[in-house]
């Protein structure tokens, strides 16, 4: 079994080496999988915006589709404080001004603040995940802390361009497993497992 550090290095390199046309195809297929789910029961969805230089999943396309398909669903974005590894959340409206932080993450410049407990659907970024729903992110633990602040009834969905690894060797009590992960090929539902 590989550790998070090994998986992080391997999958970041794997993603960065994907040609642009392959990334575009994977993102189209990922969106097709997302369209299979029914989001009508949710009122507030938290989404991450992709770091394009790291070839993250294209969440802009997901939000564009969902805003048309589920117009009552509101969206939230976070602004990160890397010094203390925390996130502030804001309502994402059409007029929200986005700025790139020092890590290349598009974030809201400000707006209407939200509490973690207001979000009933959370899309989570990742580099990789395993067959039990554990994920490997960039290693700061920001999303794990955020997910612990959400209500237990909130649905957590990871978006991955790759299929799962068998297991992550160094999962610990601070790691929050995801309820679902969507890949270009499959929807993994860990609530049913």
BAFI-3210 file (N, C-alpha, C; in Angstrom, 3 decimals, decimal comma, padded with zeros to 6 digits):
// residues 193
n [1|2|3|4|5|6|7|8|9|10|11|12|13|14|15|16|17|18|19|20|21|22|23|24|25|26|27|28|29|30|31|32|33|34|35|36|37|38|39|40|41|42|43|44|45|46|47|48|49|50|51|52|53|54|55|56|57|58|59|60|61|62|63|64|65|66|67|68|69|70|71|72|73|74|75|76|77|78|79|80|81|82|83|84|85|86|87|88|89|90|91|92|93|94|95|96|97|98|99|100|101|102|103|104|105|106|107|108|109|110|111|112|113|114|115|116|117|118|119|120|121|122|123|124|125|126|127|128|129|130|131|132|133|134|135|136|137|138|139|140|141|142|143|144|145|146|147|148|149|150|151|152|153|154|155|156|157|158|159|160|161|162|163|164|165|166|167|168|169|170|171|172|173|174|175|176|177|178|179|180|181|182|183|184|185|186|187|188|189|190|191|192|193]
n.u [000,840|000,423|001,559|-000,016|001,676|003,232|001,208|000,141|002,289|002,614|000,058|-000,356|001,694|000,914|-001,523|-000,648|000,809|-001,058|-002,280|-003,753|-006,048|-006,922|-007,496|-009,641|-011,530|-011,853|-012,953|-015,388|-016,619|-016,716|-018,537|-020,784|-021,282|-021,919|-024,307|-026,060|-026,939|-029,396|-029,946|-031,958|-032,945|-031,244|-030,171|-027,973|-024,919|-021,505|-018,629|-015,455|-013,142|-011,245|-007,662|-006,131|-003,542|-002,790|-004,345|-006,887|-010,192|-012,771|-014,784|-016,255|-017,808|-019,579|-021,016|-022,135|-023,884|-025,533|-026,666|-028,495|-030,063|-030,916|-032,135|-032,829|-030,905|-028,348|-024,962|-021,781|-018,541|-015,126|-012,651|-009,296|-007,203|-004,049|-002,116|-003,201|-004,516|-007,336|-010,739|-012,882|-016,286|-018,378|-021,324|-021,834|-022,476|-023,582|-022,362|-020,171|-016,865|-013,936|-010,696|-007,331|-005,531|-002,289|-001,658|-002,812|-005,518|-008,796|-010,718|-013,426|-013,529|-014,859|-018,058|-021,297|-021,105|-021,018|-021,901|-020,354|-022,222|-024,436|-024,332|-025,517|-024,588|-021,471|-018,836|-015,748|-012,286|-009,544|-006,585|-006,394|-008,190|-009,403|-010,763|-012,513|-013,465|-011,771|-009,678|-006,956|-005,606|-004,028|-002,599|-002,852|-005,033|-007,287|-009,840|-010,731|-011,049|-013,016|-015,146|-015,784|-017,037|-019,399|-022,910|-023,928|-025,710|-025,075|-024,216|-021,309|-019,232|-016,675|-014,604|-012,934|-010,420|-009,411|-009,557|-010,058|-007,373|-006,306|-006,066|-005,250|-002,358|-001,799|-004,118|-005,849|-007,402|-008,173|-008,922|-011,591|-013,850|-015,315|-018,720|-019,411|-017,856|-017,190|-016,127|-014,770|-015,666|-017,362|-019,756|-019,100|-020,613|-020,280|-021,866|-023,589|-021,985]
n.v [-001,194|002,235|005,391|008,544|010,620|009,389|008,691|011,208|012,475|010,743|010,834|013,545|014,031|012,233|013,394|015,931|015,168|014,445|014,900|017,912|017,438|014,981|015,593|017,349|015,553|013,767|015,549|016,181|013,666|013,327|015,349|014,315|012,062|013,364|014,547|012,468|012,315|013,399|016,544|017,969|018,023|019,539|022,669|024,382|024,336|023,622|024,400|023,790|025,743|025,096|024,671|025,553|025,183|022,879|021,040|020,331|018,943|020,207|022,301|024,504|023,910|022,047|023,637|025,525|023,910|022,909|025,239|025,870|023,519|023,178|025,690|026,720|025,923|027,124|028,417|028,054|029,364|029,110|030,962|030,697|030,563|030,187|030,340|029,506|027,313|027,351|027,919|030,375|030,906|031,909|033,177|032,379|034,341|035,434|037,903|037,872|038,720|037,183|036,260|035,207|033,321|033,077|030,468|029,897|029,418|030,171|032,487|033,952|037,503|038,610|039,079|037,703|036,212|032,747|029,980|026,840|024,892|025,564|024,404|021,819|020,141|019,165|019,530|018,014|018,569|016,559|014,528|011,814|008,786|006,115|002,726|002,783|005,274|007,157|010,030|011,627|014,693|017,865|017,940|019,717|019,458|021,026|020,649|018,399|019,468|021,390|019,702|018,415|020,446|020,706|019,812|016,540|015,477|016,476|015,959|014,590|014,837|013,673|014,679|013,134|012,570|010,124|006,553|004,643|003,987|000,942|001,039|003,448|003,809|005,314|006,396|008,377|009,375|011,992|012,198|012,577|010,470|010,313|010,416|009,850|009,411|010,779|009,778|009,964|007,543|006,239|006,283|006,235|005,050|005,331|005,298|003,208|001,086]
n.w [000,000|-000,736|000,641|001,536|000,741|-001,280|-003,107|-003,660|-004,996|-007,208|-008,502|-009,018|-010,813|-012,814|-013,624|-014,518|-016,717|-018,593|-021,869|-023,267|-024,859|-023,931|-021,257|-021,727|-022,803|-020,606|-018,744|-020,006|-019,927|-017,159|-016,456|-017,779|-016,171|-013,751|-014,496|-014,333|-011,763|-009,322|-008,246|-007,093|-004,464|-002,944|-001,437|-001,053|-002,490|-002,130|-003,922|-005,439|-007,281|-010,205|-010,198|-012,862|-013,838|-012,595|-013,728|-012,686|-012,094|-014,184|-012,816|-013,482|-015,746|-014,647|-012,778|-014,516|-016,052|-013,929|-012,898|-014,833|-014,961|-012,308|-011,088|-008,567|-006,824|-004,859|-004,822|-003,245|-002,572|-001,487|000,335|000,951|003,839|004,027|005,994|008,441|007,604|007,043|005,881|004,486|003,674|000,947|-000,635|-004,006|-006,546|-009,811|-010,226|-008,560|-007,796|-008,804|-007,714|-008,194|-005,860|-004,192|-004,801|-007,150|-007,057|-007,937|-006,195|-004,248|-004,020|-001,987|-000,419|000,403|003,477|004,481|006,598|007,349|008,030|006,551|004,104|002,136|000,269|-000,855|-003,001|-003,490|-003,931|-005,201|-005,440|-005,612|-004,691|-002,558|-002,480|-000,382|-000,077|001,021|000,634|-001,144|-000,866|-001,246|001,066|003,244|004,896|004,928|003,737|005,141|007,709|007,149|006,237|008,601|009,931|008,628|008,505|009,622|007,834|005,365|001,963|000,588|-002,156|-004,107|-006,841|-009,376|-011,802|-012,192|-011,629|-008,530|-006,132|-004,520|-001,635|000,924|002,719|005,078|006,380|008,776|011,957|011,512|008,914|006,673|005,252|001,967|000,808|-001,726|-004,916|-008,030|-011,168|-014,544|-015,584|-013,726|-010,988|-007,701|-004,872|-001,656|000,560|000,307|000,565]
ca.u [000,000|001,157|001,196|-000,579|002,772|003,558|000,052|000,067|003,340|002,332|-001,154|-000,168|002,525|000,075|-002,483|000,079|001,303|-002,144|-002,407|-004,930|-007,238|-007,363|-008,121|-010,946|-012,418|-012,148|-013,863|-016,718|-017,155|-017,012|-019,790|-021,852|-021,585|-022,597|-025,676|-026,879|-027,436|-030,490|-029,556|-033,132|-033,220|-030,253|-030,390|-026,708|-023,801|-020,164|-017,828|-014,099|-012,817|-010,004|-006,351|-005,954|-002,149|-002,666|-005,279|-007,962|-011,496|-013,399|-016,040|-017,029|-018,793|-020,578|-021,863|-022,896|-024,991|-026,424|-027,428|-029,637|-030,896|-031,431|-031,982|-033,025|-029,701|-027,372|-023,581|-020,833|-017,107|-014,299|-011,390|-008,393|-006,150|-003,028|-001,308|-003,769|-005,188|-008,782|-011,478|-014,084|-017,214|-019,185|-022,308|-021,300|-023,470|-023,028|-021,534|-019,049|-015,531|-012,989|-009,274|-006,469|-004,628|-000,881|-001,547|-003,516|-006,912|-009,747|-011,488|-014,222|-012,877|-015,692|-019,454|-022,142|-020,481|-021,837|-021,361|-020,216|-023,450|-025,481|-024,148|-026,011|-023,891|-020,100|-017,950|-014,433|-011,172|-008,652|-005,616|-006,707|-009,036|-009,321|-012,018|-013,395|-013,896|-010,751|-009,087|-005,666|-005,605|-002,698|-001,880|-003,019|-006,137|-008,312|-011,167|-011,138|-011,556|-014,268|-016,188|-016,187|-017,897|-020,683|-023,871|-023,761|-026,624|-024,548|-023,671|-019,964|-018,934|-015,362|-014,492|-011,612|-010,221|-008,870|-010,218|-009,439|-006,310|-006,907|-006,150|-004,254|-001,709|-001,703|-005,362|-005,896|-008,701|-008,504|-009,385|-013,041|-014,155|-016,379|-019,889|-019,510|-016,831|-017,547|-015,003|-015,299|-016,248|-018,210|-020,159|-018,876|-021,470|-019,739|-022,928|-024,209|-020,975]
ca.v [000,000|003,492|006,447|009,748|011,357|008,678|008,808|012,623|012,708|009,928|011,254|014,896|013,856|011,557|014,368|016,964|014,600|014,191|015,911|018,768|016,830|013,909|016,301|017,844|014,384|013,306|016,515|015,980|012,410|013,590|016,098|013,364|011,270|014,262|014,769|011,297|012,475|014,341|017,520|018,799|018,088|020,380|024,111|025,118|023,466|024,192|023,908|024,332|026,110|024,377|025,264|025,072|024,739|021,524|020,215|019,819|018,740|021,456|022,495|025,569|023,259|021,452|024,698|026,093|022,978|022,810|026,492|025,768|022,359|023,340|027,125|027,070|025,539|028,206|027,934|028,678|029,229|029,406|031,685|029,967|031,220|029,147|030,432|028,649|026,203|027,431|028,412|031,184|030,574|033,018|032,885|032,648|034,887|035,734|039,119|037,705|038,947|036,115|036,593|034,040|033,478|032,778|029,077|029,773|029,034|031,278|032,639|035,181|038,645|038,913|038,781|037,309|035,070|031,580|029,026|025,479|024,143|025,951|023,668|020,442|019,400|019,665|018,896|018,030|018,301|015,475|013,982|010,387|008,248|004,654|001,993|002,982|006,671|008,060|010,804|012,283|016,050|018,462|017,688|020,732|019,057|022,074|020,096|017,524|020,343|021,961|018,673|018,156|021,558|020,583|018,952|015,130|015,160|017,010|014,979|014,941|014,203|013,955|014,650|012,612|012,192|008,769|005,510|004,567|003,067|-000,058|001,553|004,442|003,189|006,115|007,077|008,566|009,810|013,331|012,081|012,410|009,775|010,877|009,560|009,509|009,970|010,688|009,756|009,955|006,244|005,615|006,966|005,356|005,442|004,664|005,178|001,905|000,040]
ca.w [000,000|-000,819|001,579|000,909|000,092|-002,525|-004,012|-004,055|-006,003|-008,389|-009,213|-009,539|-012,007|-013,803|-014,146|-015,260|-017,978|-019,530|-022,929|-023,133|-025,471|-023,029|-020,134|-022,198|-022,903|-019,249|-018,127|-020,622|-019,384|-015,747|-016,444|-018,151|-014,967|-012,807|-014,988|-013,982|-010,392|-009,107|-007,229|-006,791|-003,020|-002,275|-001,530|-001,086|-002,874|-002,073|-005,056|-005,577|-008,657|-010,531|-010,463|-014,235|-014,031|-012,047|-014,509|-011,836|-012,726|-014,615|-012,099|-014,130|-016,607|-013,759|-012,236|-015,635|-016,314|-012,775|-012,750|-015,756|-014,617|-010,936|-010,840|-007,151|-006,090|-004,711|-004,826|-002,324|-002,841|-000,322|000,269|001,849|004,607|004,053|007,215|009,489|006,902|007,205|004,733|004,684|002,594|000,454|-001,663|-005,348|-007,463|-011,140|-010,172|-007,623|-008,367|-008,467|-007,817|-007,973|-004,719|-004,493|-005,241|-008,419|-006,827|-008,071|-004,967|-004,195|-003,375|-000,826|-000,687|001,530|004,152|004,804|007,560|006,805|008,293|005,595|002,859|002,214|-000,785|-000,944|-003,980|-002,864|-004,845|-004,775|-006,383|-005,742|-003,630|-002,502|-002,648|000,767|-000,069|001,569|-000,456|-000,998|-001,393|-001,321|002,308|004,298|005,772|004,959|003,444|006,244|008,778|006,644|006,216|009,996|010,339|007,936|009,181|009,253|006,734|004,104|001,023|000,133|-003,442|-004,669|-008,299|-009,705|-013,203|-012,212|-010,846|-007,204|-005,733|-003,631|-000,266|001,327|003,887|006,298|006,757|010,227|012,504|011,016|007,529|006,537|004,000|001,140|000,617|-003,139|-005,801|-009,447|-012,105|-015,904|-015,920|-012,716|-009,758|-006,557|-003,754|-000,471|001,570|000,112|000,789]
c.u [000,879|000,663|000,600|000,494|003,123|002,447|-000,052|001,060|002,998|001,140|-001,081|000,647|001,713|-000,902|-001,783|000,573|000,198|-002,187|-003,727|-006,187|-007,789|-008,060|-009,517|-011,955|-012,811|-013,125|-015,273|-017,387|-017,521|-018,336|-020,968|-022,248|-022,348|-024,053|-026,607|-027,491|-028,543|-030,104|-030,737|-033,412|-032,289|-030,568|-029,087|-025,557|-022,491|-019,360|-016,426|-013,922|-011,429|-008,768|-005,972|-004,535|-001,930|-003,663|-006,342|-009,258|-012,152|-014,762|-016,864|-018,137|-019,920|-021,550|-022,717|-024,110|-026,004|-027,236|-028,623|-030,591|-031,571|-031,309|-032,165|-031,799|-028,737|-025,977|-022,716|-019,414|-016,351|-013,118|-010,510|-007,447|-005,080|-002,167|-001,857|-004,620|-006,697|-009,416|-012,648|-014,969|-018,089|-020,179|-021,720|-022,443|-022,781|-022,052|-020,345|-017,715|-014,610|-011,563|-008,475|-005,571|-003,212|-000,668|-002,287|-004,977|-007,806|-010,648|-012,333|-013,458|-013,613|-017,121|-020,202|-021,530|-021,495|-021,128|-021,289|-021,512|-024,588|-025,415|-024,615|-025,428|-022,505|-019,324|-016,517|-013,339|-010,302|-007,630|-005,936|-007,638|-008,907|-010,720|-012,942|-013,839|-012,939|-010,075|-007,692|-005,788|-004,177|-001,961|-002,028|-004,140|-007,280|-009,712|-011,635|-011,709|-012,909|-015,397|-016,666|-017,102|-019,281|-021,619|-023,657|-024,657|-026,134|-023,982|-022,319|-019,618|-017,553|-015,420|-013,067|-011,538|-009,730|-009,704|-009,465|-008,196|-006,959|-007,116|-005,030|-003,673|-001,843|-002,941|-005,364|-007,239|-009,099|-009,058|-010,886|-013,321|-015,312|-017,533|-019,973|-018,305|-017,291|-016,265|-015,587|-016,004|-017,377|-018,643|-020,008|-019,723|-021,019|-020,747|-023,562|-023,257|-021,078]
c.v [001,250|004,491|007,620|010,509|010,721|008,852|010,235|012,902|012,004|010,478|012,685|014,827|013,234|012,550|015,426|016,465|014,270|015,283|016,682|018,142|015,695|014,518|016,772|016,700|013,887|014,252|016,411|014,737|012,562|014,345|015,193|012,504|012,121|014,471|013,603|011,418|013,521|015,261|018,370|018,933|019,055|021,862|024,887|024,149|024,242|023,569|024,518|024,732|025,562|025,264|024,726|024,564|023,317|020,560|019,547|019,696|020,094|021,623|023,642|024,954|022,642|022,518|025,316|025,213|022,998|024,083|026,502|024,662|022,514|024,810|027,535|026,729|026,720|027,595|028,737|028,382|029,572|030,278|031,049|030,899|030,153|029,191|029,532|027,518|026,170|028,014|029,271|030,920|031,775|032,519|033,275|033,076|035,186|036,915|039,019|037,879|037,836|036,620|035,320|034,304|033,077|031,356|028,830|029,372|030,255|031,320|033,906|036,291|039,025|038,527|038,420|036,080|033,982|030,727|027,651|024,693|024,499|025,123|022,229|019,551|020,009|018,844|019,104|017,741|017,169|015,179|012,515|009,992|006,739|004,037|002,066|004,445|007,633|008,779|011,293|013,638|016,561|018,438|018,713|020,372|020,047|021,519|019,152|018,356|020,936|020,931|018,324|019,253|021,491|019,692|017,504|014,708|015,672|015,873|015,464|014,121|014,636|013,876|014,248|012,264|010,756|007,824|005,332|003,683|002,067|000,479|002,561|003,964|003,990|006,974|007,226|009,155|011,212|013,316|011,817|011,703|010,441|009,892|009,061|010,088|009,729|010,742|009,813|008,639|005,808|006,596|005,947|005,878|004,665|004,574|003,802|000,758|-000,552]
c.w [000,000|000,226|000,801|000,142|-001,249|-003,565|-004,545|-005,179|-007,313|-009,188|-009,704|-010,829|-013,148|-014,455|-014,998|-016,608|-018,981|-020,591|-022,781|-023,730|-024,604|-021,808|-020,536|-022,286|-021,519|-018,554|-018,711|-020,047|-017,905|-015,621|-016,809|-016,954|-013,947|-013,206|-014,668|-012,587|-010,328|-007,950|-006,761|-005,292|-002,287|-002,450|-001,674|-001,348|-002,774|-003,209|-004,964|-007,028|-008,981|-010,628|-011,846|-014,490|-013,510|-012,682|-013,629|-012,635|-013,011|-013,942|-012,678|-014,992|-015,773|-013,251|-013,342|-015,955|-015,169|-012,567|-013,691|-015,333|-013,252|-010,523|-009,374|-006,295|-006,064|-004,561|-003,872|-002,787|-001,566|-000,680|001,332|002,577|004,831|005,325|008,318|008,919|007,171|005,949|005,210|003,478|002,256|-000,587|-003,018|-006,242|-008,789|-011,079|-009,215|-008,346|-007,871|-008,660|-007,550|-006,770|-005,138|-005,006|-006,558|-008,279|-007,029|-006,829|-005,029|-003,476|-002,097|-001,168|000,579|002,193|004,489|005,847|006,910|006,935|007,333|004,313|003,013|001,125|-000,922|-001,972|-003,507|-003,902|-004,310|-005,856|-006,649|-004,592|-003,635|-002,513|-001,435|000,895|000,605|000,404|-000,104|-001,671|-001,451|000,016|003,416|005,276|005,827|004,714|004,536|007,396|008,378|006,703|007,626|010,530|009,689|008,754|008,753|008,083|005,381|003,253|000,526|-001,105|-003,914|-006,188|-008,648|-011,187|-013,336|-011,366|-009,514|-007,132|-004,780|-002,217|-000,043|002,658|005,174|006,583|008,277|010,651|012,052|009,595|007,495|005,207|003,270|001,016|-000,813|-003,868|-007,233|-010,258|-013,520|-016,270|-014,993|-011,642|-008,635|-005,394|-002,527|000,664|001,503|000,419|002,171]
res [x|x|x|x|x|x|x|x|x|x|x|x|x|x|x|x|x|x|x|x|x|x|x|x|x|x|x|x|x|x|x|x|x|x|x|x|x|x|x|x|x|x|x|x|x|x|x|x|x|x|x|x|x|x|x|x|x|x|x|x|x|x|x|x|x|x|x|x|x|x|x|x|x|x|x|x|x|x|x|x|x|x|x|x|x|x|x|x|x|x|x|x|x|x|x|x|x|x|x|x|x|x|x|x|x|x|x|x|x|x|x|x|x|x|x|x|x|x|x|x|x|x|x|x|x|x|x|x|x|x|x|x|x|x|x|x|x|x|x|x|x|x|x|x|x|x|x|x|x|x|x|x|x|x|x|x|x|x|x|x|x|x|x|x|x|x|x|x|x|x|x|x|x|x|x|x|x|x|x|x|x|x|x|x|x|x|x|x|x|x|x|x|x]
***
